């Protein structure tokens, strides 16, 4: 695959900024067709589908941010000369071709593609049918930006395939394919992992927990929990489960206060038998499977645990490995929690909604990875490269 110089890549991105701005009416009109055709009762999916002027502005901002970032390709990671005279340099290099499979969100067509392109990768975009018109209009902008800079349209390809054709492509791709990033729910992720023959980087599944320790500051508990749950219901960094320690000195009042604050935001509260003895709701956590479930809805489950160790065990068993919170004023407890919880991000007295490339200082992100290889957390520009060893010799042979 051809390596593009930074100037060319940035010129494409500037053209893209211009087209997104100039063609925004056509983009919003195409999105309106998708919204009118939307037939599911999945509110989170619908919210992710919407493209308005603010969303177009966000797309432009994402492209501009990436344009202004340093080119991640060709950076020296290490540089050594061995006793035998071999000079070994480890440098960053493109993956090659990255396929992104995603549901609903048309902004992924911009934000994921701009990152992968700046990192010198070719991009295959497989969006959901619910966003078909929006995605086609956005890909037109990409192709015009590429053409303006004398580049082939195959740098960014939009793939119109049904489930069966996607399955066949994953098993037997008709072109080089180096990495697949599925962005969506657990069904999509499992579908890709089952059929893909190349590396799959898992992202997007939340099911995040908050543990309320006996010494938690009530002035912090409610704002953090309410923000984490309601700031963006459809976000993979939204809170779903709340565990209140049974040894909390104000156990009943804490449960009632959390329930009341969530109900004020129209959140349906369900609880375990022990919790229902103290709160107003009569909606029970019916079975163990609920603790594994990512809600993506105005719904929260409240349970109890006894002690930090049991809270850690429960969260590690059920959470999606995305973002989890401890609410405590004991820094030693917080450190233990943060060291032992197995997730991409761990929080002490702060909302999970900060698990985001822009909020964490990474800039635009392709996804939030919950994998451990090769990276966990926000996948920004610097994370969309692999590495390559350059070995310079003068005729050395191994004996």
MIMARFI-309654 format. One record per residue (C-alpha): y, x, z. Coordinates in steps of 0.1 Angstrom, whole numbers, plus 5000, padded with zeros to 4 digits. Last residue first. Layout:
BEGIN
DRENZA      y      x      z
DRENZA      Y      X      Z
...
//
This chain:
BEGIN
DRENZA      y      x      z
DRENZA   4820   5264   5133
DRENZA   4847   5240   5122
DRENZA   4867   5252   5092
DRENZA   4904   5262   5090
DRENZA   4920   5267   5056
DRENZA   4957   5267   5065
DRENZA   4958   5234   5083
DRENZA   4980   5203   5088
DRENZA   4964   5173   5105
DRENZA   4984   5140   5103
DRENZA   4969   5115   5126
DRENZA   4976   5078   5120
DRENZA   4989   5050   5142
DRENZA   4991   5012   5143
DRENZA   5023   4992   5138
DRENZA   5033   4957   5148
DRENZA   5040   4966   5184
DRENZA   5074   4983   5178
DRENZA   5086   4951   5160
DRENZA   5078   4928   5188
DRENZA   5045   4914   5200
DRENZA   5055   4899   5234
DRENZA   5027   4905   5260
DRENZA   4995   4925   5256
DRENZA   4989   4952   5231
DRENZA   4960   4968   5211
DRENZA   4939   4956   5226
DRENZA   4943   4937   5259
DRENZA   4946   4903   5243
DRENZA   4970   4876   5257
DRENZA   4995   4884   5229
DRENZA   5028   4865   5229
DRENZA   5037   4861   5193
DRENZA   5055   4875   5163
DRENZA   5085   4884   5185
DRENZA   5122   4888   5179
DRENZA   5139   4911   5204
DRENZA   5119   4932   5229
DRENZA   5145   4928   5257
DRENZA   5123   4905   5278
DRENZA   5143   4873   5271
DRENZA   5142   4879   5234
DRENZA   5105   4887   5233
DRENZA   5096   4857   5255
DRENZA   5078   4855   5288
DRENZA   5110   4845   5306
DRENZA   5099   4808   5308
DRENZA   5074   4819   5335
DRENZA   5102   4812   5360
DRENZA   5110   4837   5388
DRENZA   5101   4843   5424
DRENZA   5076   4871   5417
DRENZA   5062   4869   5381
DRENZA   5032   4883   5363
DRENZA   5030   4887   5325
DRENZA   5001   4894   5301
DRENZA   4976   4881   5327
DRENZA   4949   4894   5350
DRENZA   4963   4888   5385
DRENZA   4954   4917   5407
DRENZA   4985   4940   5405
DRENZA   5010   4911   5405
DRENZA   4994   4894   5434
DRENZA   4991   4926   5455
DRENZA   5028   4934   5447
DRENZA   5039   4899   5457
DRENZA   5019   4901   5490
DRENZA   5036   4934   5498
DRENZA   5070   4920   5489
DRENZA   5067   4891   5513
DRENZA   5093   4865   5505
DRENZA   5068   4845   5484
DRENZA   5065   4824   5453
DRENZA   5038   4840   5431
DRENZA   5040   4832   5394
DRENZA   5016   4834   5364
DRENZA   5021   4841   5327
DRENZA   4995   4844   5298
DRENZA   4960   4850   5310
DRENZA   4949   4815   5301
DRENZA   4944   4805   5337
DRENZA   4912   4793   5352
DRENZA   4892   4821   5368
DRENZA   4920   4846   5373
DRENZA   4941   4818   5389
DRENZA   4914   4808   5412
DRENZA   4905   4843   5424
DRENZA   4942   4852   5429
DRENZA   4948   4820   5450
DRENZA   4916   4827   5470
DRENZA   4929   4862   5479
DRENZA   4964   4850   5487
DRENZA   4952   4825   5514
DRENZA   4937   4790   5515
DRENZA   4942   4772   5482
DRENZA   4956   4738   5473
DRENZA   4961   4718   5441
DRENZA   4989   4703   5421
DRENZA   4984   4695   5384
DRENZA   5014   4690   5361
DRENZA   5022   4667   5332
DRENZA   5051   4664   5308
DRENZA   5030   4678   5280
DRENZA   5017   4710   5265
DRENZA   4988   4705   5289
DRENZA   4968   4737   5287
DRENZA   4934   4728   5303
DRENZA   4912   4752   5323
DRENZA   4921   4735   5356
DRENZA   4913   4701   5341
DRENZA   4878   4712   5333
DRENZA   4869   4712   5370
DRENZA   4870   4674   5371
DRENZA   4891   4643   5377
DRENZA   4923   4658   5391
DRENZA   4934   4625   5406
DRENZA   4963   4602   5399
DRENZA   4973   4584   5430
DRENZA   5008   4598   5432
DRENZA   5028   4594   5464
DRENZA   5019   4627   5480
DRENZA   5000   4636   5512
DRENZA   4964   4624   5509
DRENZA   4967   4630   5471
DRENZA   4969   4667   5478
DRENZA   4935   4668   5495
DRENZA   4919   4648   5468
DRENZA   4932   4671   5441
DRENZA   4964   4662   5423
DRENZA   4981   4647   5393
DRENZA   5018   4646   5386
DRENZA   5033   4631   5355
DRENZA   5066   4648   5348
DRENZA   5096   4625   5341
DRENZA   5121   4652   5352
DRENZA   5128   4633   5385
DRENZA   5090   4632   5389
DRENZA   5089   4670   5390
DRENZA   5114   4672   5418
DRENZA   5096   4644   5437
DRENZA   5062   4661   5434
DRENZA   5075   4695   5445
DRENZA   5093   4679   5475
DRENZA   5063   4659   5485
DRENZA   5040   4689   5484
DRENZA   5065   4710   5504
DRENZA   5070   4682   5529
DRENZA   5032   4680   5535
DRENZA   5026   4717   5539
DRENZA   5056   4726   5560
DRENZA   5040   4755   5578
DRENZA   5021   4765   5547
DRENZA   4986   4774   5557
DRENZA   4971   4752   5530
DRENZA   4988   4774   5504
DRENZA   5002   4753   5476
DRENZA   4988   4758   5441
DRENZA   5008   4746   5411
DRENZA   4994   4742   5376
DRENZA   5009   4736   5342
DRENZA   5039   4760   5338
DRENZA   5054   4766   5304
DRENZA   5050   4800   5288
DRENZA   5031   4785   5258
DRENZA   5063   4765   5252
DRENZA   5059   4728   5243
DRENZA   5074   4715   5275
DRENZA   5105   4737   5272
DRENZA   5127   4739   5303
DRENZA   5104   4714   5321
DRENZA   5075   4732   5338
DRENZA   5090   4767   5344
DRENZA   5124   4753   5352
DRENZA   5110   4728   5377
DRENZA   5088   4754   5394
DRENZA   5116   4780   5397
DRENZA   5142   4755   5408
DRENZA   5118   4740   5434
DRENZA   5104   4772   5450
DRENZA   5136   4792   5453
DRENZA   5155   4773   5480
DRENZA   5121   4765   5496
DRENZA   5117   4803   5502
DRENZA   5080   4810   5502
DRENZA   5064   4821   5535
DRENZA   5033   4800   5533
DRENZA   5028   4812   5496
DRENZA   5034   4788   5467
DRENZA   5011   4800   5438
DRENZA   5024   4791   5403
DRENZA   4999   4788   5374
DRENZA   5001   4790   5336
DRENZA   4979   4772   5311
DRENZA   4993   4792   5282
DRENZA   4975   4799   5249
DRENZA   4997   4814   5222
DRENZA   4981   4847   5213
DRENZA   4948   4862   5203
DRENZA   4948   4893   5180
DRENZA   4919   4890   5156
DRENZA   4905   4921   5139
DRENZA   4885   4915   5107
DRENZA   4855   4894   5098
DRENZA   4871   4861   5108
DRENZA   4849   4830   5112
DRENZA   4844   4824   5150
DRENZA   4876   4841   5161
DRENZA   4897   4820   5137
DRENZA   4881   4787   5148
DRENZA   4883   4797   5185
DRENZA   4921   4803   5181
DRENZA   4926   4771   5163
DRENZA   4908   4750   5189
DRENZA   4926   4768   5217
DRENZA   4960   4758   5205
DRENZA   4984   4776   5182
DRENZA   4993   4810   5168
DRENZA   4964   4828   5152
DRENZA   4972   4865   5144
DRENZA   4948   4880   5119
DRENZA   4947   4918   5112
DRENZA   4935   4941   5083
DRENZA   4930   4919   5053
DRENZA   4925   4934   5018
DRENZA   4922   4907   4992
DRENZA   4897   4879   4982
DRENZA   4888   4873   5018
DRENZA   4851   4864   5025
DRENZA   4846   4850   5060
DRENZA   4883   4842   5067
DRENZA   4887   4829   5032
DRENZA   4857   4806   5035
DRENZA   4871   4791   5067
DRENZA   4905   4787   5052
DRENZA   4889   4769   5022
DRENZA   4871   4745   5045
DRENZA   4902   4739   5067
DRENZA   4925   4732   5038
DRENZA   4943   4759   5020
DRENZA   4979   4764   5008
DRENZA   4986   4801   5015
DRENZA   5022   4813   5015
DRENZA   5024   4849   5005
DRENZA   5050   4875   5016
DRENZA   5047   4910   5000
DRENZA   5030   4892   4971
DRENZA   5064   4882   4958
DRENZA   5069   4916   4942
DRENZA   5099   4937   4950
DRENZA   5129   4943   4928
DRENZA   5155   4939   4956
DRENZA   5168   4905   4946
DRENZA   5132   4895   4939
DRENZA   5123   4900   4975
DRENZA   5152   4879   4988
DRENZA   5143   4852   4962
DRENZA   5107   4852   4974
DRENZA   5117   4850   5010
DRENZA   5140   4820   5004
DRENZA   5112   4802   4985
DRENZA   5090   4809   5015
DRENZA   5115   4789   5036
DRENZA   5113   4759   5012
DRENZA   5075   4760   5012
DRENZA   5073   4762   5050
DRENZA   5095   4731   5054
DRENZA   5075   4711   5029
DRENZA   5041   4720   5045
DRENZA   5050   4716   5082
DRENZA   5024   4690   5090
DRENZA   5000   4708   5067
DRENZA   4998   4737   5092
DRENZA   5009   4772   5081
DRENZA   4989   4799   5066
DRENZA   5012   4828   5060
DRENZA   4998   4860   5045
DRENZA   5021   4890   5051
DRENZA   5021   4925   5037
DRENZA   5030   4951   5063
DRENZA   5059   4976   5062
DRENZA   5069   4971   5099
DRENZA   5100   4954   5086
DRENZA   5077   4930   5068
DRENZA   5056   4921   5099
DRENZA   5087   4915   5119
DRENZA   5104   4893   5092
DRENZA   5072   4874   5086
DRENZA   5067   4864   5122
DRENZA   5103   4852   5127
DRENZA   5107   4835   5093
DRENZA   5075   4815   5087
DRENZA   5072   4812   5125
DRENZA   5104   4791   5123
DRENZA   5083   4764   5106
DRENZA   5065   4756   5139
DRENZA   5037   4731   5132
DRENZA   5005   4751   5137
DRENZA   5000   4788   5129
DRENZA   4978   4812   5110
DRENZA   4994   4846   5105
DRENZA   4975   4871   5082
DRENZA   4985   4907   5084
DRENZA   4980   4931   5055
DRENZA   4984   4969   5060
DRENZA   4985   4978   5097
DRENZA   5016   5000   5090
DRENZA   5018   5036   5104
DRENZA   5030   5052   5136
DRENZA   5026   5090   5138
DRENZA   5002   5114   5155
DRENZA   5009   5150   5145
DRENZA   4982   5177   5146
DRENZA   4991   5213   5136
DRENZA   4959   5233   5133
DRENZA   4964   5269   5142
DRENZA   4931   5275   5159
DRENZA   4947   5275   5193
DRENZA   4960   5239   5186
DRENZA   4995   5229   5176
DRENZA   5006   5196   5190
DRENZA   5030   5167   5180
DRENZA   5027   5133   5197
DRENZA   5039   5097   5190
DRENZA   5061   5107   5160
DRENZA   5077   5076   5143
DRENZA   5067   5070   5107
DRENZA   5071   5032   5108
DRENZA   5090   5015   5135
DRENZA   5123   5011   5115
DRENZA   5150   5009   5142
DRENZA   5163   4975   5150
DRENZA   5194   4960   5132
DRENZA   5174   4942   5106
DRENZA   5152   4928   5133
DRENZA   5181   4913   5151
DRENZA   5196   4899   5119
DRENZA   5163   4882   5110
DRENZA   5161   4866   5144
DRENZA   5197   4855   5144
DRENZA   5192   4839   5110
DRENZA   5162   4820   5123
DRENZA   5181   4809   5153
DRENZA   5209   4796   5131
DRENZA   5183   4777   5111
DRENZA   5171   4762   5144
DRENZA   5206   4752   5154
DRENZA   5212   4736   5121
DRENZA   5180   4715   5125
DRENZA   5143   4723   5120
DRENZA   5119   4701   5141
DRENZA   5082   4709   5139
DRENZA   5079   4724   5174
DRENZA   5091   4691   5189
DRENZA   5065   4672   5169
DRENZA   5037   4694   5181
DRENZA   5048   4690   5217
DRENZA   5050   4652   5212
DRENZA   5014   4649   5200
DRENZA   5013   4612   5189
DRENZA   5003   4623   5154
DRENZA   5016   4607   5122
DRENZA   5043   4631   5110
DRENZA   5053   4620   5074
DRENZA   5089   4614   5084
DRENZA   5091   4647   5102
DRENZA   5077   4666   5073
DRENZA   5101   4650   5049
DRENZA   5130   4658   5072
DRENZA   5119   4694   5071
DRENZA   5125   4695   5034
DRENZA   5160   4681   5040
DRENZA   5166   4707   5067
DRENZA   5156   4736   5044
DRENZA   5176   4721   5014
DRENZA   5207   4719   5036
DRENZA   5201   4754   5050
DRENZA   5201   4770   5016
DRENZA   5233   4791   5019
DRENZA   5226   4802   5054
DRENZA   5189   4809   5050
DRENZA   5197   4825   5016
DRENZA   5223   4849   5031
DRENZA   5201   4860   5060
DRENZA   5172   4866   5035
DRENZA   5194   4888   5013
DRENZA   5203   4909   5044
DRENZA   5166   4911   5052
DRENZA   5157   4923   5017
DRENZA   5184   4950   5020
DRENZA   5170   4960   5054
DRENZA   5136   4966   5038
DRENZA   5152   4986   5009
DRENZA   5173   5008   5033
DRENZA   5143   5015   5056
DRENZA   5122   5029   5028
DRENZA   5092   5010   5016
DRENZA   5057   5025   5019
DRENZA   5034   5013   4991
DRENZA   5000   5000   5000
//
